[in-house]
């Protein structure tokens, strides 16, 4: 038999006010998105305006002074060791950044008006109108162009394209006509576009070059012996085609000038170019053994509460009628929101500067010398202990921010490196290991390049005990091919 019962229980729970939540959300956005966020708030809240906030105004000593004091209860919500931002925000609410100076979430991207620039597909389409094709042929050519991928390749055969046209548009096209149109597209810019595979892509580019003995030899090898060439079997090529070392070196030089991904040469749309632009949030400079840290404010304006709203609040402070009280509540809500927003930005800047200061102090040698091997092992917990913030706060600061130094622009997370132990028992940063591995491969005998196992042996001689999979991972990180593809004559 079921029944109803009452029970009591005690549980400790921490909740954030809207103002506190605004602080932690403001913390993780980079400078460029902060500027956009400020512009939105200026449009939405009439009580907020640009300009330096004046102190000691008549309003400050009136009604909302107590509210301003009360706001101090969340002065340092990020500094509470029991606070974890992840407990209060779902993954769906957390914006995704590409580290490109702009937010890349789909919602934000859709709101950005892009009125200039030409996509890769549109660029190819524009070239269709420069040909001598008939109107029906141009229609087919535009269909082919939109099937070309971002790398510039045509992944579908002429037969498949004919079937697609027949199925989608009821248009019957012979395979010969389709191949003829594809051949015309393969003369478009950039060279190599419209190829089915790498072999055809290289051949298209070679055919468009002025004929020379080296070009002719390169075309012969690519067309008839591509397997040996792609696997760098130079000895077999020398035997089969009776070429000297000079000939093969000339062929390798010509092929190295070609672009294996023609579409990658296209810069893309305005929005895509903005996505790859890094705008630093911090600027660290070194002069006379002194390091200076500045925040890159850019066009971010100073903010203050609108004076007219301050006066309006004072005028309605003794409201008696229902309409006056409603007006008072509206004005107070807008002023509170403006003050919360201003305070959130202030706390954001203080938190970022404090975290960046701790990072610079910990990695001082790098900021003075610019040598990656001078980076010392450092984890998020170390900076969290120095600043008094939670680890999740340090993580969010480092994941979406960039710093400009005298030696280039780096993501903040670059300065957090894993610990590795040398054969002598010393702790070093993995950046030092990467640097030594790259130097080792750069200085190897290119006639007899080292395999990954040989690199492991050489690194161990230098005191770095690393595994073969680690060598492969670092090699791929720097875009260094395997040994047989690094071989030179």
C-alpha positions in Angstrom: 0.0 0.0 0.0 1.4 3.4 -1.0 1.0 6.6 1.0 2.4 10.1 1.4 5.0 11.0 3.9 7.0 14.1 4.9 10.8 14.1 5.6 13.4 16.8 6.3 16.9 16.9 5.0 19.9 19.3 5.1 22.1 19.9 2.1 24.7 22.6 1.3 24.3 24.2 -2.0 26.0 27.2 -3.6 24.2 29.3 -6.1 25.3 32.3 -8.2 23.4 35.5 -8.6 22.8 36.8 -12.2 25.6 39.4 -11.5 28.1 36.7 -10.5 27.2 34.5 -13.5 27.8 37.5 -15.7 31.3 37.9 -14.2 32.3 34.4 -14.9 30.9 34.4 -18.4 32.6 37.7 -19.2 35.9 36.2 -18.1 36.1 33.6 -20.8 35.5 35.7 -23.9 38.4 37.3 -25.8 38.8 41.0 -26.4 37.2 41.1 -29.8 34.0 39.4 -28.6 34.0 41.6 -25.5 33.8 44.6 -27.8 30.9 43.1 -29.6 29.3 42.2 -26.2 29.7 45.8 -25.0 28.1 47.1 -28.2 25.1 44.8 -27.7 24.7 45.9 -24.1 24.9 49.6 -25.1 22.0 49.0 -27.5 19.9 47.0 -25.1 20.4 49.1 -21.9 19.7 52.9 -22.2 21.1 53.4 -18.7 24.6 52.4 -20.0 26.7 54.8 -22.0 30.3 55.4 -23.1 32.5 57.6 -21.0 34.5 57.5 -17.7 32.4 57.0 -14.6 32.3 60.1 -12.4 32.8 59.6 -8.6 31.1 61.5 -5.9 28.0 62.4 -7.9 24.7 63.3 -6.2 23.3 59.9 -7.2 26.2 58.0 -5.6 25.2 59.3 -2.2 21.5 58.6 -2.8 19.3 55.6 -3.3 21.5 53.1 -5.1 24.6 53.5 -2.9 23.5 50.6 -0.8 23.0 48.5 -3.9 26.5 49.3 -5.1 27.9 48.2 -1.7 25.8 45.0 -1.9 27.4 44.2 -5.2 30.7 43.7 -3.4 29.4 40.4 -2.2 30.5 38.9 -5.5 33.8 40.9 -5.8 35.8 37.7 -6.1 33.5 34.8 -7.0 36.3 33.3 -9.0 38.7 33.3 -6.1 36.6 31.0 -4.0 38.3 27.6 -3.9 34.9 25.9 -3.6 33.6 27.5 -6.7 33.5 25.6 -9.9 32.1 27.4 -13.0 31.2 24.1 -14.6 28.6 23.4 -11.9 26.6 26.4 -13.0 26.9 26.5 -16.8 26.0 23.7 -19.2 28.3 22.7 -22.0 25.7 24.0 -24.4 26.0 27.5 -22.9 29.8 27.6 -23.2 30.9 29.3 -26.4 33.3 27.5 -28.7 36.4 29.4 -29.8 38.9 28.8 -32.6 41.4 31.1 -31.1 41.0 33.4 -34.0 40.0 36.6 -32.4 36.3 36.1 -33.1 33.6 33.8 -31.7 33.0 30.8 -34.0 29.7 29.5 -32.7 27.0 29.0 -35.3 24.6 31.4 -33.6 27.2 34.2 -33.5 28.5 33.5 -37.0 25.0 33.7 -38.4 24.5 37.2 -37.1 27.7 38.6 -38.7 26.8 40.3 -42.0 29.3 39.3 -44.7 28.7 41.6 -47.6 32.2 41.4 -49.3 34.5 38.6 -50.4 34.2 35.7 -52.7 34.2 32.0 -51.7 36.3 29.5 -53.6 33.2 28.0 -55.3 32.0 31.5 -56.4 35.5 32.3 -57.8 35.5 29.2 -59.9 31.9 29.9 -61.0 32.9 33.4 -62.2 35.5 31.8 -64.5 32.8 29.8 -66.2 31.4 33.0 -67.8 34.9 33.7 -69.2 34.9 30.6 -71.4 33.4 30.0 -74.9 30.8 27.5 -73.5 27.2 27.6 -74.6 24.5 28.4 -72.1 23.6 24.7 -71.5 27.3 23.9 -71.1 27.8 26.7 -68.6 24.9 25.3 -66.6 26.6 21.9 -66.5 30.0 23.5 -65.6 28.5 25.4 -62.7 27.1 22.1 -61.4 30.6 20.5 -61.7 32.2 23.5 -59.9 29.9 23.1 -56.9 31.1 19.5 -56.5 34.7 20.5 -56.2 35.9 20.3 -52.6 37.8 22.8 -50.5 41.2 21.3 -51.5 40.3 21.9 -55.2 39.6 18.2 -56.1 36.6 16.8 -57.9 35.7 13.7 -55.9 33.0 12.4 -58.4 33.6 10.8 -61.7 32.1 12.0 -65.0 29.7 9.0 -64.9 28.5 9.9 -61.4 28.0 13.6 -62.3 25.9 12.6 -65.3 23.8 10.4 -63.0 23.4 13.2 -60.5 22.2 15.7 -63.2 19.7 13.1 -64.6 18.4 12.4 -61.1 18.2 16.0 -59.8 17.3 18.0 -62.8 16.2 15.4 -65.4 19.0 16.6 -67.6 20.7 14.0 -69.9 24.4 14.6 -70.6 26.8 12.2 -72.3 29.9 11.1 -70.4 32.1 12.5 -73.3 30.5 15.9 -73.0 30.9 15.9 -69.2 34.6 15.0 -69.6 35.0 17.8 -72.1 33.6 20.3 -69.6 35.7 18.9 -66.8 38.8 19.3 -68.9 37.8 23.0 -69.5 37.4 23.5 -65.8 40.9 22.0 -65.2 42.3 25.0 -67.0 40.9 27.4 -64.4 42.8 29.2 -61.8 44.3 28.0 -59.4 46.3 25.5 -61.4 45.5 21.9 -60.7 41.8 22.6 -59.8 39.3 19.9 -60.8 41.6 17.0 -60.6 40.4 13.6 -59.5 43.5 12.7 -57.5 47.0 14.0 -56.6 48.6 12.4 -59.7 46.3 14.2 -62.1 46.6 17.4 -60.0 50.4 17.5 -60.4 50.1 16.6 -64.1 47.7 19.5 -64.8 50.1 21.9 -63.2 53.1 20.6 -65.1 51.3 20.8 -68.4 50.5 24.5 -67.8 54.2 25.3 -67.3 56.6 26.2 -70.1 58.2 23.1 -71.5 61.7 22.4 -70.3 63.7 19.1 -70.1 63.1 18.9 -66.4 59.4 19.5 -66.9 59.2 16.8 -69.5 61.0 14.3 -67.3 58.8 15.2 -64.4 55.6 14.7 -66.5 56.9 11.3 -67.7 57.7 10.0 -64.1 54.4 11.4 -62.6 52.3 9.9 -65.4 54.0 6.5 -65.8 55.8 5.8 -62.5 53.8 7.7 -59.9 53.9 4.8 -57.4 57.7 4.8 -57.2 57.9 8.6 -57.1 55.3 9.0 -54.3 57.1 6.4 -52.2 60.5 8.1 -52.9 62.0 5.0 -54.6 64.6 7.1 -56.3 67.0 4.3 -57.0 64.3 2.4 -59.0 63.4 5.5 -60.9 67.1 6.0 -61.8 67.4 2.4 -63.0 64.1 2.3 -64.9 64.3 5.7 -66.7 68.1 5.9 -66.9 68.3 9.3 -65.2 71.3 10.8 -63.5 71.3 12.2 -60.1 71.2 15.7 -61.6 68.1 14.8 -63.6 66.3 13.4 -60.6 67.2 16.4 -58.5 65.8 18.7 -61.2 62.6 16.7 -61.3 62.2 16.9 -57.5 62.8 20.6 -57.7 60.0 21.1 -60.3 57.5 19.0 -58.4 58.3 20.7 -55.1 57.1 24.0 -56.7 53.6 22.5 -57.3 50.6 22.8 -55.0 49.2 19.4 -54.0 46.0 21.2 -52.7 45.1 24.0 -55.1 42.1 25.0 -53.1 44.2 25.8 -50.1 45.7 28.7 -51.9 42.4 30.5 -51.9 42.0 32.9 -48.9 38.3 32.4 -48.5 35.5 34.7 -47.5 35.9 37.8 -45.4 34.5 35.9 -42.4 36.9 33.0 -43.0 39.9 35.4 -43.1 38.7 37.0 -39.8 38.6 33.5 -38.3 42.3 33.1 -38.9 43.3 36.5 -37.5 44.7 36.5 -34.0 44.1 39.6 -31.9 46.2 39.4 -28.7 44.5 40.1 -25.4 47.8 40.9 -23.6 51.0 42.7 -24.6 54.1 41.7 -22.7 57.3 43.8 -23.5 60.8 43.6 -22.0 63.1 46.6 -21.5 66.1 46.9 -19.3 65.3 43.6 -17.6 61.8 44.8 -16.7 58.7 43.0 -18.0 55.6 45.1 -18.6 52.1 43.6 -19.0 49.3 45.5 -20.7 45.8 44.5 -21.7 45.0 45.2 -25.3 41.9 47.3 -24.9 41.7 48.2 -28.7 38.4 50.0 -29.3 36.8 48.9 -26.0 35.3 52.0 -24.5 35.0 53.2 -20.9 31.5 52.7 -19.5 29.3 54.6 -17.0 25.8 54.9 -15.9 23.8 57.5 -17.8 23.3 60.7 -15.8 19.8 61.2 -17.0 18.8 57.8 -15.5 20.6 58.7 -12.2 18.5 61.9 -12.0 15.3 60.0 -13.1 15.9 57.6 -10.2 16.3 60.5 -7.8 13.1 62.2 -9.1 11.0 59.0 -8.6 12.6 58.0 -5.3 9.5 59.1 -3.4 7.1 57.5 -5.8 3.5 57.2 -4.6 1.3 56.2 -7.5 1.4 52.8 -9.1 2.7 54.2 -12.4 5.5 56.1 -10.7 6.5 52.9 -8.7 6.5 50.9 -12.0 8.7 53.6 -13.6 11.0 53.5 -10.6 11.4 49.7 -10.8 12.2 49.9 -14.5 14.8 52.7 -14.0 16.4 50.8 -11.0 16.5 47.6 -13.0 18.3 49.3 -15.9 20.8 51.1 -13.5 21.4 47.8 -11.6 22.1 46.0 -14.9 24.4 48.8 -16.1 26.4 48.7 -12.8 26.6 44.9 -12.8 27.9 45.0 -16.4 30.5 47.7 -15.6 31.6 45.8 -12.5 31.8 42.5 -14.4 34.2 44.0 -17.0 36.3 45.5 -14.2 36.5 42.1 -12.4 37.3 40.4 -15.7 40.2 42.7 -16.4 41.5 42.3 -12.8 41.3 38.5 -13.0 43.0 38.4 -16.4 45.8 40.6 -15.4 46.4 38.7 -12.2 46.5 35.3 -14.0 48.8 36.7 -16.8 51.0 38.3 -14.2 51.5 34.9 -12.5 52.2 33.2 -15.9 54.8 35.8 -16.8 56.5 35.5 -13.4 56.6 31.7 -13.8 57.9 31.8 -17.3 60.1 34.9 -17.0 63.0 33.4 -18.9 60.9 32.8 -22.0 59.5 36.4 -22.0 63.1 37.7 -21.8 64.8 35.4 -24.2 62.1 33.9 -26.5 63.7 30.5 -26.4 61.1 27.7 -26.2 63.5 25.5 -24.4 63.6 28.0 -21.5 59.9 27.2 -20.8 59.7 25.4 -17.5 57.1 22.7 -16.7 53.9 24.4 -15.5 50.4 23.2 -14.9 47.1 25.0 -14.3 47.1 24.0 -10.6 50.4 26.0 -10.1 48.9 29.2 -11.3 45.6 28.5 -9.5 47.6 28.3 -6.2 49.5 31.5 -6.9 46.4 33.6 -7.8 43.9 32.0 -5.4 41.5 31.2 -8.3 40.0 27.9 -9.1 41.7 25.6 -11.7 38.6 26.0 -14.0 39.1 29.7 -14.0 42.7 29.4 -15.1 41.7 27.0 -17.7 39.1 29.3 -19.2 41.5 32.3 -19.2 44.2 30.2 -21.0 41.9 28.5 -23.6 40.7 31.6 -25.5 43.3 34.3 -24.9 46.5 35.3 -26.8 49.6 37.3 -25.7 51.9 39.4 -27.9 55.5 39.2 -26.9 58.8 40.6 -28.3 59.1 37.2 -30.0 55.7 36.8 -31.6 52.1 36.1 -30.6 51.3 33.0 -28.6 48.2 31.4 -27.1 48.2 31.7 -23.3 47.9 27.9 -23.1 51.3 27.6 -24.9 53.0 28.4 -21.6 51.5 25.4 -19.8 53.8 22.5 -20.6 54.0 18.9 -19.4 56.8 17.7 -17.3 59.3 15.2 -18.7 62.2 13.7 -16.9 65.7 13.3 -18.4 67.9 10.2 -18.0 69.7 12.3 -15.4 66.5 12.7 -13.4 66.1 16.4 -14.2 62.6 17.8 -14.9 62.3 19.7 -18.2 59.5 21.0 -20.4 58.3 19.0 -23.4 59.0 22.1 -25.5 62.7 21.5 -24.9 62.3 18.0 -26.2 60.4 19.2 -29.3 63.1 21.7 -30.0 65.9 19.1 -29.8 64.0 16.6 -31.9 63.5 19.1 -34.6 67.1 20.2 -34.6 68.2 16.5 -34.8 66.0 15.9 -37.9 67.0 19.2 -39.5 70.7 18.4 -39.2 70.5 14.7 -40.3 72.1 13.4 -43.4 69.3 13.8 -46.0 70.9 11.0 -48.1 70.3 8.6 -45.2 67.5 10.2 -43.1 66.8 8.6 -39.7 63.9 6.4 -38.9 61.8 7.1 -35.8 63.6 4.3 -34.0 67.0 5.9 -34.8 65.7 9.2 -33.6 64.7 7.6 -30.3 68.2 6.3 -29.9 69.8 9.7 -30.7 67.4 11.5 -28.3 68.3 9.0 -25.6 72.0 9.8 -26.2 71.1 13.4 -25.5 69.4 12.5 -22.3 65.8 12.5 -23.4 64.0 9.2 -22.7 61.1 9.3 -25.1 59.1 6.5 -26.9 58.8 6.0 -30.6 55.1 7.0 -30.6 56.2 10.3 -29.0 58.7 10.9 -31.8 56.0 10.2 -34.4 53.6 12.6 -32.6 56.1 15.5 -32.5 57.2 14.8 -36.0 53.6 15.0 -37.3 53.1 18.1 -35.2 55.8 19.9 -37.1 54.7 18.5 -40.5 57.9 16.4 -40.9 57.3 13.4 -43.2 58.7 9.9 -42.5 62.3 9.0 -43.3 61.8 7.7 -46.8 60.0 10.9 -47.9 62.8 13.1 -46.4 65.4 11.3 -48.5 67.3 13.6 -51.0 70.0 12.8 -53.5 
